[in-house]
Amino acid sequence: MKKIIKYIIYFSEIFYTKIYSIFHKIQKQVMFESFYGKQYSCNPRAVSEKLHKLYPDFKIVWFLNKRDSYNILPNYVEVIHKKNLKYF
């Protein structure tokens, strides 16, 4: 039984790393939302800014409700309005 569990863990780790590496190569996009799309703030803002510093080639997308909060966003951020079809 222990041997079977070791094999399951071994193959699941290999599967996870392969899937992650394939996905990572295909999709370099990260999506954020803070306070249900009310604002560009808090921990998600800090994470998105640090992510952009570390990986500037990643596409950073924010889901926001109001268009008046778009003026404080950096240039590298793509905004998707929460009532837009792209959001779903």
ABEGO torsion letter per residue (X at the ends): XAAAAAAAAAAAAAAAAAAAAAAAAABBBBBBBBGGGABBBEAAAAAAAAAAAABAABBBBBBBABAAAAAABBAABBBBBAABAAAX
